[in-house]
Amino acid sequence: MLLLDEVTSSLDQENRAIVLDLVRDMMKDQQTTVLAVTHNQEEIDQASRLITIKGGKMEESK
């Protein structure tokens, strides 16, 4: 399992793409589960499963 907390928040577009490609490769090639915290809408849109926290409670929305 790979835990990521705002891993791309301070990266420029080019380096952000590199990191996300590496993460996707790990997920596919090594069958790694990734739990990522992000506010980046592009990253959220690419998620296969989305869990949000509202009012202190987890809600699955995807």
Phi, psi and omega in degrees: 000137178245122179256125182235128179240102180051044188296336182251006188299329182252016182261151172285172185302317182296312181289328176299316179297321179297313181296315181295324175296318178297318179296314179300320178298318178297319180298317184281307187285323184251007181049048181272133173277134181239128172247113185239137173255126181207156171248002182280117186297324178299318179292321178297317181297332182274353183293141175277340179214136184232126176237125178249158177246119179230126180060030179080006181240143178279137177229127176272130183233006179210000000 
